[in-house]
Amino acid sequence: MTMNPMDDFLYQLNKYVEYSTELRSSYEHLTEHEKSIIRESHPYGSEPETITQQAYDWHDTLFKKVENEKSRS
């Protein structure tokens, strides 16, 4: 079954949320020095917790908007 482009995007965003959660979990087990290296390497100095929260927020907002659009149709 072929997905339409929006369904494909939603699927990939869902996977991104899953991967960012795994990334955050791995990050939590690092030493403070290792965490510092990771934060300093990120283009905006973000921690995986921030990235994961942004992914969840994006996911939830987008899925609500898509559901609202479907209910209008």
Order of alpha helices (4+ residues) and beta strands (2+ residues): alpha-alpha-alpha
